Amino acid sequence: MYKRVLVKVSGEVFGGGRSGLDYDAVTKVAFQISQAKELDVEIGVVVGGGNIIRGIDAQTHGVERSTADYMGMLATVINALALQSMLEEKFGYEVRTQTAVPVHAVAEDFIRRVAIGHLEKKRIVIFAGGTGNPFFSTDTAAVLRAVEIGADIMIKATKVDGVYDKDPKKFDDAVKYDELNYMTVLRQQLKVLDATAISLCMDNNLPVQVLDIFEEGNIRKAIEGMPVGTIIR
């Protein structure tokens, strides 16, 4: 079993497949994390913001790229606050939200040593604001935070039950991988993580487990070392 993990939750999960916040979906995410927390593991969470705004989409409508990315970073703060409140009010956990984009009224600034201190005190730490810089995805932010806090593994919680050779929603003959190495992901251009994120994982020997967050107990099973989804290492 791992001692410290970083869970990346995509913005699409928070939207339940639609735009905006789906509070039932947020509750399900919080429940999964609470189940994992029962194992007495230290948990950090990085949230995406695609359910509210995607920087790339804004750019296609004429918003300047850097501005669009900052808009996306602020969207992750909204998701982080929703998840924090659910974890605190419904499940009784102590939670801290840290953001790379300062929003002092609602969250702490990201400071690595402070974040590690929270984790050691058994608090759940939610990291928002991406890397704090435009042109980087929240997947890259998740890998960066995982490496910074010394996580044993990054769990990418999505709506799909693993990594496939092609889109399983479009192709009936799509093949699911149980295990992959970093170079295979890069060579085959598998759309599980962007190239920057995968390269950072490879450089720091950070394994990534990709799983379906809506399958109850999956995060806990991954932390217990059970074969869930796809492992990349």
Backbone torsions as a table, in degrees:
resi	resn	phi	psi	omega
1	MET	NA	142.1	-178.8
2	TYR	-79.3	151.1	179.1
3	LYS	-89.5	-40.1	-177.5
4	ARG	-137.0	129.7	-177.9
5	VAL	-130.3	155.9	173.7
6	LEU	-118.4	121.9	178.9
7	VAL	-104.0	123.6	175.7
8	LYS	-101.5	121.2	178.7
9	VAL	-113.4	121.5	-178.0
10	SER	-71.3	153.8	178.8
11	GLY	-62.4	-33.4	179.6
12	GLU	-58.0	-33.5	178.5
13	VAL	-63.2	-42.9	-179.2
14	PHE	-65.3	-25.3	180.0
15	GLY	-89.4	-5.7	-178.3
16	GLY	60.9	29.5	-179.0
17	GLY	89.1	1.2	-179.8
18	ARG	-126.2	178.5	175.8
19	SER	-80.6	150.6	179.2
20	GLY	87.8	-171.5	-178.9
21	LEU	-96.1	128.5	171.8
22	ASP	-104.1	107.1	-172.5
23	TYR	-68.1	-27.5	173.9
24	ASP	-65.4	-40.3	178.7
25	ALA	-65.8	-42.2	178.7
26	VAL	-61.8	-39.8	178.3
27	THR	-62.6	-41.3	179.2
28	LYS	-63.8	-40.1	177.1
29	VAL	-62.5	-47.0	179.8
30	ALA	-60.3	-39.5	179.3
31	PHE	-63.9	-43.9	178.7
32	GLN	-60.4	-42.9	179.8
33	ILE	-67.3	-38.4	178.7
34	SER	-64.8	-38.1	176.2
35	GLN	-60.4	-44.0	179.9
36	ALA	-66.2	-37.8	-177.6
37	LYS	-64.6	-24.2	177.6
38	GLU	-61.6	-19.0	178.9
39	LEU	-80.3	1.1	-179.9
40	ASP	65.1	30.8	176.5
41	VAL	-91.8	151.4	176.8
42	GLU	-85.7	128.1	-172.1
43	ILE	-124.6	125.8	168.0
44	GLY	-110.4	149.5	-178.3
45	VAL	-131.2	131.9	171.2
46	VAL	-112.0	131.4	-177.6
47	VAL	-112.2	144.8	172.2
48	GLY	-89.3	-178.8	-178.4
49	GLY	-137.1	14.4	-173.8
50	GLY	-64.2	-19.4	177.5
51	ASN	-71.7	-21.2	-178.7
52	ILE	-102.9	-50.3	176.0
53	ILE	-158.1	138.7	174.0
54	ARG	-109.5	126.3	-177.4
55	GLY	-55.7	-39.8	-178.4
56	ILE	-64.6	-39.9	179.1
57	ASP	-64.6	-43.1	179.4
58	ALA	-61.6	-37.2	-179.0
59	GLN	-63.0	-37.7	-179.0
60	THR	-67.3	-17.8	178.6
61	HIS	-97.7	10.8	174.0
62	GLY	103.2	0.6	176.6
63	VAL	-78.3	133.0	-179.6
64	GLU	-59.5	141.4	-169.6
65	ARG	-55.0	-49.5	-178.6
66	SER	-61.2	-43.9	178.4
67	THR	-61.5	-42.9	179.1
68	ALA	-60.2	-41.6	179.7
69	ASP	-66.6	-39.1	176.9
70	TYR	-64.8	-36.9	174.9
71	MET	-59.3	-42.3	177.7
72	GLY	-64.0	-38.1	177.9
73	MET	-61.9	-41.5	178.8
74	LEU	-66.3	-32.1	176.9
75	ALA	-63.1	-35.3	179.1
76	THR	-66.0	-29.0	178.1
77	VAL	-65.6	-40.0	178.1
78	ILE	-60.9	-46.8	178.6
79	ASN	-62.7	-40.4	-179.9
80	ALA	-62.3	-42.3	-179.7
81	LEU	-66.3	-38.5	177.9
82	ALA	-63.4	-44.8	-180.0
83	LEU	-66.3	-41.8	178.4
84	GLN	-57.3	-47.9	-177.7
85	SER	-63.1	-41.4	178.4
86	MET	-62.3	-44.6	-178.9
87	LEU	-64.9	-35.9	-178.8
88	GLU	-78.4	-50.2	-171.7
89	GLU	-78.6	-38.6	-176.3
90	LYS	-91.9	-29.4	-172.8
91	PHE	-119.9	-6.5	170.4
92	GLY	76.6	22.0	179.4
93	TYR	-94.4	151.0	173.8
94	GLU	-82.7	127.7	-174.1
95	VAL	-132.9	143.4	172.5
96	ARG	-126.3	135.2	173.5
97	THR	-105.3	127.6	174.6
98	GLN	-118.3	140.8	-178.6
99	THR	-130.7	142.3	178.6
100	ALA	-76.7	-16.9	174.7
101	VAL	-106.6	112.2	-173.1
102	PRO	-57.2	124.4	173.9
103	VAL	-138.3	74.7	-165.9
104	HIS	-62.7	-23.1	-178.0
105	ALA	-70.5	-22.8	-172.4
106	VAL	-128.6	-12.8	-174.5
107	ALA	-153.2	157.9	175.0
108	GLU	-78.2	154.8	167.8
109	ASP	-69.2	150.2	175.5
110	PHE	-73.1	119.0	172.8
111	ILE	-133.2	118.1	-171.9
112	ARG	-53.7	-49.4	-175.8
113	ARG	-66.9	-34.8	177.0
114	VAL	-66.8	-42.4	178.8
115	ALA	-59.7	-45.4	179.4
116	ILE	-63.4	-37.7	176.9
117	GLY	-61.3	-42.6	177.0
118	HIS	-60.9	-45.2	-179.3
119	LEU	-61.6	-42.4	180.0
120	GLU	-65.6	-25.1	175.5
121	LYS	-88.3	11.9	175.7
122	LYS	69.5	21.8	172.8
123	ARG	-85.5	149.6	171.3
124	ILE	-83.5	133.1	179.9
125	VAL	-114.9	123.6	177.2
126	ILE	-102.8	126.1	-179.4
127	PHE	-103.5	121.9	-179.6
128	ALA	-119.7	175.8	176.4
129	GLY	80.0	14.0	-179.9
130	GLY	57.5	-140.1	175.7
131	THR	-85.2	-10.1	-174.1
132	GLY	89.6	1.2	-178.8
133	ASN	-128.1	143.8	174.8
134	PRO	-68.5	165.8	176.7
135	PHE	76.3	6.9	176.2
136	PHE	-122.6	138.3	-179.3
137	SER	-79.1	165.8	175.0
138	THR	-72.8	-20.4	172.0
139	ASP	-64.7	-44.0	176.6
140	THR	-63.2	-40.0	176.8
141	ALA	-60.6	-39.9	-179.5
142	ALA	-64.2	-44.3	178.4
143	VAL	-63.9	-43.3	179.4
144	LEU	-58.7	-47.6	179.6
145	ARG	-64.8	-39.2	179.4
146	ALA	-60.1	-43.9	179.2
147	VAL	-67.7	-41.6	-177.9
148	GLU	-63.6	-38.2	-178.0
149	ILE	-90.0	-1.6	179.0
150	GLY	73.2	37.4	179.2
151	ALA	-67.3	146.9	178.7
152	ASP	-79.1	-26.0	-178.5
153	ILE	-158.2	152.7	170.4
154	MET	-109.0	128.8	177.4
155	ILE	-105.6	117.9	177.1
156	LYS	-96.1	108.8	-176.5
157	ALA	-95.5	115.2	-174.7
158	THR	-127.3	-165.6	176.0
159	LYS	-98.4	2.5	-178.0
160	VAL	-115.9	147.4	-172.5
161	ASP	-86.3	22.0	177.2
162	GLY	151.1	-164.9	-179.3
163	VAL	-103.6	132.4	179.5
164	TYR	-117.1	161.4	178.9
165	ASP	-73.1	-18.8	173.3
166	LYS	-156.6	172.5	-173.4
167	ASP	-62.9	113.4	-178.0
168	PRO	-68.4	-17.2	177.9
169	LYS	-78.1	-21.1	-178.2
170	LYS	-105.8	-25.3	-174.3
171	PHE	-126.2	119.3	-179.8
172	ASP	-67.5	-24.2	-178.1
173	ASP	-94.4	15.8	177.7
174	ALA	-61.7	137.6	-177.2
175	VAL	-107.7	129.4	179.2
176	LYS	-88.9	136.7	176.1
177	TYR	-94.2	137.2	173.2
178	ASP	-85.9	-32.7	-178.8
179	GLU	-147.8	143.1	178.9
180	LEU	-140.1	157.9	168.7
181	ASN	-106.4	164.0	-174.1
182	TYR	-58.2	-43.8	-175.3
183	MET	-65.1	-35.0	177.4
184	THR	-63.3	-41.7	178.1
185	VAL	-60.9	-42.4	-179.8
186	LEU	-69.6	-45.5	-176.6
187	ARG	-65.5	-42.3	-177.7
188	GLN	-86.4	-1.9	178.9
189	GLN	53.0	44.4	178.0
190	LEU	-70.1	133.0	-169.6
191	LYS	-87.4	45.8	179.0
192	VAL	-92.1	-39.2	174.8
193	LEU	-141.6	151.9	176.9
194	ASP	-72.5	163.8	-173.6
195	ALA	-60.0	-36.7	179.4
196	THR	-62.8	-43.9	-179.1
197	ALA	-65.2	-44.7	-179.6
198	ILE	-64.2	-41.3	179.3
199	SER	-62.3	-40.1	178.7
200	LEU	-66.1	-38.2	174.7
201	CYS	-61.1	-46.4	-177.7
202	MET	-63.3	-42.9	-179.1
203	ASP	-64.7	-26.1	-175.6
204	ASN	-114.7	12.2	178.2
205	ASN	51.5	43.8	179.4
206	LEU	-97.7	113.5	176.9
207	PRO	-72.6	150.0	179.2
208	VAL	-126.2	129.5	176.2
209	GLN	-112.9	123.2	-177.7
210	VAL	-104.7	126.6	-175.5
211	LEU	-148.9	170.1	178.2
212	ASP	-90.0	114.5	-176.2
213	ILE	-72.9	-19.1	-178.9
214	PHE	-86.7	-1.4	172.2
215	GLU	-88.6	109.9	-170.0
216	GLU	-55.3	133.6	176.2
217	GLY	85.5	0.8	-174.5
218	ASN	-63.7	-43.3	-179.2
219	ILE	-63.5	-43.3	178.5
220	ARG	-61.7	-43.5	179.9
221	LYS	-61.5	-40.9	179.5
222	ALA	-62.2	-42.3	-179.4
223	ILE	-66.2	-31.5	178.1
224	GLU	-79.3	-2.3	176.7
225	GLY	87.1	14.1	179.6
226	MET	-79.3	152.8	-178.6
227	PRO	-75.6	95.1	-179.2
228	VAL	-123.3	133.1	176.0
229	GLY	64.2	-135.0	-178.2
230	THR	-128.8	133.8	176.4
231	ILE	-104.1	133.7	177.9
232	ILE	-116.4	124.8	179.8
233	ARG	-159.7	NA	NA
